[in-house]
Amino acid sequence: SWISIFSDCYPVIDNHPAFTPNITERISDIQTLFHTKDLNTARKLLAKYDVKYLFVDKSMKSGLTWTGEDDGLLFLTRNNETFKKVFKYPSIQIWEINLDE
């Protein structure tokens, strides 16, 4: 995946499901993560998979994942203690995740 090519990080779900352990559980967790507005739930799932960065592109914000700025995890990125925008381009945003208390 692009994530692993350009960083030392790995996506929670790889493009090749055969390389993703516990794929069913991961898909369920990602659906919960993307749609929750509960910061504690989001933080637990981010910690579970040791997520360091959140990649958001235009298609995700335009109906693929969310339909508005106030939907689920997109709403939670307003919490600057947990989410820090480290890259913004017209069609891409990357948020660094801080789970330290």
N, C-alpha and C positions, 0 to 999 in steps of 0.2 A: 504494500500500500504506500501511498505518497507520504503518509505520516512516518512510517518506519524508514523510508528512504532518506528523508530530510531531517530526521531527528533520531534521538536514541529512545524514542517512545514507540509504543505499539498500540494500535486501535483495540478497543474492547471487542469489536467484531471485525474479523479480517474479511477481505473480499472473497476469500476462499473458505467456505464454511468447514471444510475438512480440516483446516488448520486452526479452528476455533474450538477450544474445549468447552463443554457444557453449553453448546450453542442455544438450546431452547431457554435455559435459565438466563443467559446473557441477553437474548432478545427481549424477554419479559422485563428484565431489569432496565434495559435501555428505554423501553416504552414507558415504564414507570418514571424513570429519570427525566425524560424529555417532557412529560406531561404533568409532573408534580409542581405545585407552588409552595410546597412545604420544604423550607431550607434544611431542616434536620434530615428528612428523607433523602434529599438530593446529596447532602454531605455524606451520608452513610453509603450510598451507592457509589459515589465518586471515590470514597476511601476503599470500598470493597475491591475495586478494580485499579486502584492506585492511579487514578486519572490525574494528569498534571496539566493538560491543556484541553480546551473545548474548541473545536473547529466548527464554525457556522458559515454556510454559504447562502447565496441568494435563493436558491431553490428550497432550502430548508425553511427560510423565512417566508416563502411565498406559497405555502401550502403543502410541501412535501412532509414537513414535520410540524410546523406551526402556521397559524393563519393571521396572527397579529403579534405586536410587540409585548402584549400582556399575557401571552400563552406560556404556561408551564415554566420550564427551565429558562426560557428566554426572559421571562419576567424576573427570575431570580438573579440574573446577571447584574442587576442593579445593586446588588449587595457587594459593595467594594471591599469588604473584609474577606470575602470568599473568592470573588471574581475580579480579575484585573485585566482590562483589555490591553493586549500587547501588540496587536496588529489589526489595522483596519484599512481595507481597500473597498472600493464601491460594492464589490460583490462577495467579499470575504471578511470575516472577523475571527480573530483567535483570542481566546480568553485563557489566562493563566489561572490555575486553581490553587488556592491557599487553604489547606485544611488544618493548619496549625491553630490552636486555640489561643 
